[in-house]
Amino acid sequence: MKKILFFLFFIAALQAQAAVRGYWSGYITQHGFLAIATNYQYSLVLETEGETVYGYSEIRLWNDTAMFGRMAFRGTVQGNTVRFMESEILEQRLYSYAS
């Protein structure tokens, strides 16, 4: 009986991790003195390996493909909670305000 329960919990955990994997998109908002805009497009490409989640995130000005940043991240998935921290800038394109 214990082996059957373990197997069922193991399958449920694998399904939860598979549900997290993939492409996620949305937006974030930023207010304040240094904000270039209020709304930014934000996307994640997630991969899982056990309880580890990794991939890259991308942020862009809303409706503007010229300015963006792409960062690597790593974190954990536990139940229905994903926690991650961006660790490295992989690529970026910034506006130059100097004339």
GUBA-939191 format. One line per field, with one value per residue: residue in three letters; x, y, z of N, C-alpha, C, CB in turn; residue number from 1. Coordinates in steps of 0.1 Angstrom, whole numbers, plus 5000, padded with zeros to 4 digits. Atoms other than C-alpha are relative to their C-alpha. Glycine has a CB too. Layout:
code <- (ALA_...)
nc1 <- (X_...)
nc2 <- (Y_...)
nc3 <- (Z_...)
cac1 <- (X_...)
cac2 <- (Y_...)
cac3 <- (Z_...)
cc1 <- (X_...)
cc2 <- (Y_...)
cc3 <- (Z_...)
cbc1 <- (X_...)
cbc2 <- (Y_...)
cbc3 <- (Z_...)
pos <- (NUM_...)
END
This chain:
code <- (MET_LYS_LYS_ILE_LEU_PHE_PHE_LEU_PHE_PHE_ILE_ALA_ALA_LEU_GLN_ALA_GLN_ALA_ALA_VAL_ARG_GLY_TYR_TRP_SER_GLY_TYR_ILE_THR_GLN_HIS_GLY_PHE_LEU_ALA_ILE_ALA_THR_ASN_TYR_GLN_TYR_SER_LEU_VAL_LEU_GLU_THR_GLU_GLY_GLU_THR_VAL_TYR_GLY_TYR_SER_GLU_ILE_ARG_LEU_TRP_ASN_ASP_THR_ALA_MET_PHE_GLY_ARG_MET_ALA_PHE_ARG_GLY_THR_VAL_GLN_GLY_ASN_THR_VAL_ARG_PHE_MET_GLU_SER_GLU_ILE_LEU_GLU_GLN_ARG_LEU_TYR_SER_TYR_ALA_SER)
nc1 <- (5008_4991_4994_5011_5002_4988_5001_5010_4995_4989_5007_5006_4989_4995_5010_4999_4988_5003_5009_4992_4991_5005_4999_5010_4999_5009_4994_4997_5001_4990_5003_4989_4992_4991_5007_5002_5014_5008_5003_4990_5002_4991_5002_4991_4999_4997_4997_4999_4991_5004_5006_4992_5005_4990_5003_4997_5011_4998_5009_5000_5010_5013_5001_4987_4990_4987_4994_5004_4990_5002_4992_5000_5004_5000_5008_5007_5015_5005_5015_5004_4991_4988_4991_4988_4992_4992_4986_4991_5006_4995_5000_5008_4999_5005_5000_4989_5005_4989_5001)
nc2 <- (4988_4988_4998_4994_4986_4993_4999_4990_4987_4997_4997_4987_4990_4998_4992_4986_4995_4999_4989_4988_4999_4994_4986_4992_4985_4991_4987_4995_4986_4993_4986_4993_4990_5005_5009_4995_5003_5005_5014_5007_5014_5009_5014_5010_5014_5008_5014_5006_5012_5002_4989_4988_4994_4991_4995_4986_4991_4989_4989_4991_4989_5004_4996_4995_5011_4995_4999_5012_5006_5014_5004_5014_5001_5013_5000_5012_5001_5008_4999_4990_4988_5000_4989_5000_4988_4997_5001_4996_4993_5007_4991_4988_4989_4988_4987_4991_4986_4990_4995)
nc3 <- (5000_5000_5013_5008_4997_5005_5015_5003_4997_5009_5013_4998_5000_5013_5007_4996_5006_5015_5002_4999_5011_5012_5002_4992_5003_4992_4999_4987_4999_4992_4998_4993_5006_5010_5009_5014_5003_4989_5003_5007_5003_4993_5004_4995_5006_4988_5001_4987_4997_4986_4995_5005_5011_5005_5013_5001_5000_5010_4997_5011_4999_5006_5015_5006_5001_5001_4986_4993_4992_4998_4989_4996_4986_4994_4988_4995_5000_4988_5001_5009_4998_5007_4995_5008_5000_5012_4996_5010_5012_5012_5011_4998_5009_4993_5007_4996_4999_5003_5013)
cac1 <- (5000_5029_5044_5011_5007_5043_5038_5006_5023_5053_5030_5011_5044_5056_5023_5026_5061_5050_5022_5048_5071_5067_5062_5044_5036_5020_5029_5044_5039_5064_5057_5082_5107_5131_5104_5105_5070_5042_5035_5061_5057_5072_5077_5093_5105_5105_5121_5120_5144_5130_5121_5145_5131_5153_5152_5151_5129_5124_5111_5102_5086_5049_5045_5082_5106_5136_5143_5145_5164_5168_5180_5188_5171_5170_5147_5123_5088_5070_5034_5017_5045_5073_5102_5131_5159_5173_5211_5226_5218_5221_5212_5200_5192_5188_5180_5208_5198_5232_5232)
cac2 <- (5000_5024_5018_5026_5059_5069_5062_5083_5112_5109_5110_5140_5159_5152_5165_5197_5202_5196_5221_5248_5241_5263_5299_5324_5360_5389_5424_5442_5478_5503_5537_5563_5589_5566_5546_5550_5536_5524_5490_5465_5432_5403_5367_5336_5304_5278_5244_5220_5193_5178_5206_5230_5255_5275_5294_5330_5360_5389_5424_5449_5483_5479_5479_5485_5458_5481_5482_5449_5429_5391_5375_5339_5327_5297_5287_5261_5248_5235_5226_5255_5280_5289_5310_5322_5348_5364_5358_5371_5396_5375_5403_5439_5468_5502_5536_5561_5595_5611_5633)
cac3 <- (5000_5008_4974_4957_4976_4969_4932_4932_4949_4926_4895_4909_4915_4880_4866_4886_4873_4837_4842_4851_4822_4791_4780_4803_4795_4812_4823_4852_4863_4876_4890_4901_4892_4872_4854_4816_4813_4835_4818_4806_4788_4808_4797_4811_4794_4822_4823_4852_4866_4897_4920_4902_4878_4854_4821_4811_4815_4791_4798_4771_4769_4761_4722_4716_4704_4703_4741_4760_4786_4788_4820_4832_4863_4886_4914_4929_4924_4955_4950_4934_4943_4920_4934_4912_4911_4880_4881_4849_4820_4788_4764_4765_4743_4759_4746_4745_4758_4750_4720)
cc1 <- (5009_5006_4990_4998_5012_4999_4990_5005_5011_4994_4994_5011_5006_4990_5000_5012_4998_4991_5007_5009_4993_5002_4988_5002_4990_5006_5003_4999_5011_4997_5012_5008_5009_4993_4999_4986_4993_4999_5012_4995_5010_4997_5010_5000_5005_5003_5001_5009_4998_4993_5007_4993_5011_4996_5004_4987_5003_4991_5002_4991_4988_5000_5013_5010_5014_5008_4996_5012_4996_5009_4998_4995_5000_4992_4994_4985_4996_4985_4996_5008_5013_5008_5013_5007_5007_5015_5010_4992_5006_5001_4992_5002_4993_5000_5012_4994_5010_4998_5014)
cc2 <- (5013_5003_5006_5015_5008_5002_5011_5014_5004_5004_5014_5011_5002_5008_5014_5007_5002_5012_5014_5003_5007_5015_5007_5014_5008_5014_5004_5016_5006_5015_5007_5009_4994_4991_5007_4999_4995_4984_4994_4986_4991_4986_4992_4988_4991_4985_4994_4987_4997_5011_5013_5006_5010_5004_5014_5008_5011_5011_5010_5012_4996_5005_5005_4989_5005_5000_4988_4996_4985_4995_4985_5000_4985_5000_4986_5000_4990_5001_5009_5013_4999_5013_5000_5013_5001_5001_5007_5007_4993_5009_5012_5010_5012_5012_5008_5014_5010_5004_5003)
cc3 <- (5000_4987_4990_5003_4996_4985_4996_5003_4991_4986_5001_5000_4986_4991_5003_4994_4985_4998_5001_4988_4988_4999_5007_4996_5007_4999_5014_4999_5009_5000_5007_4991_4988_4990_4986_4995_5012_4998_4992_4997_5007_4997_5007_4991_5011_4996_5014_5000_5014_5006_4996_4988_4995_4986_4999_5000_4990_5004_4988_5003_4993_4985_4995_5001_5001_5013_5008_5009_5001_5011_5003_5014_5004_5013_5003_4997_5011_5000_4990_5001_4992_5005_4991_5002_4987_5004_4990_4988_4988_4988_5004_4989_5007_4991_5004_5000_4997_4986_4994)
cbc1 <- (4991_5011_5005_4987_4998_5013_4996_4987_5006_5008_4989_4992_5012_5002_4986_5000_5012_4994_4989_5008_5005_4985_4999_5002_4999_4998_4991_5014_4986_5015_4987_5009_5009_5010_4985_5010_4999_4987_4987_5013_5000_4999_5000_4996_5009_4988_5014_4986_5015_5013_5000_5014_4986_5014_4985_5008_4997_4998_5004_4996_5006_4988_4988_5005_4997_5000_4997_4996_5002_5002_4995_5014_4985_5015_4989_5003_4996_5007_4994_4985_5002_4998_5004_4997_5009_4995_5004_5009_5003_4990_4995_5003_4993_5008_4987_5012_4994_5014_4992)
cbc2 <- (5000_4998_4986_4993_5001_4992_4986_4997_5000_4987_4990_5001_4995_4986_4994_5001_4992_4987_5000_5000_4987_4997_5003_4997_5002_4996_5011_4996_5005_4998_5002_4991_5006_4992_4997_4992_4991_5006_4998_5000_4997_5003_4999_4996_5000_5000_4997_4996_5003_4997_4999_4997_5008_4993_4998_5003_5006_4996_5007_4993_5013_5006_5009_5013_4992_5014_5013_4989_5006_4992_5008_4993_5005_4994_5010_4997_4994_5004_5003_5002_5003_5001_4999_4998_5000_5012_4987_4989_5015_4989_4993_5006_4996_5002_5008_4999_5002_4993_5013)
cbc3 <- (5012_5011_4995_5001_5015_5004_4994_5008_5015_4998_4996_5014_5010_4993_5002_5016_5003_4995_5010_5013_4996_4999_4984_5015_4985_5014_4993_5005_5005_4994_5008_5007_5010_5007_5005_4991_4987_5001_4993_5008_4984_5016_4985_5015_4987_5009_4992_5006_4996_5009_5016_4997_5003_4999_4997_4987_5015_4986_5013_4986_4994_5008_4998_5009_4988_4995_5007_4991_5014_4986_5013_4999_5002_5003_4999_5014_4985_5013_5014_5001_5015_4984_5015_4985_5013_4992_5002_4994_5000_4997_4987_5014_4986_5013_5002_4990_5014_5003_4999)
pos <- (1_2_3_4_5_6_7_8_9_10_11_12_13_14_15_16_17_18_19_20_21_22_23_24_25_26_27_28_29_30_31_32_33_34_35_36_37_38_39_40_41_42_43_44_45_46_47_48_49_50_51_52_53_54_55_56_57_58_59_60_61_62_63_64_65_66_67_68_69_70_71_72_73_74_75_76_77_78_79_80_81_82_83_84_85_86_87_88_89_90_91_92_93_94_95_96_97_98_99)
END
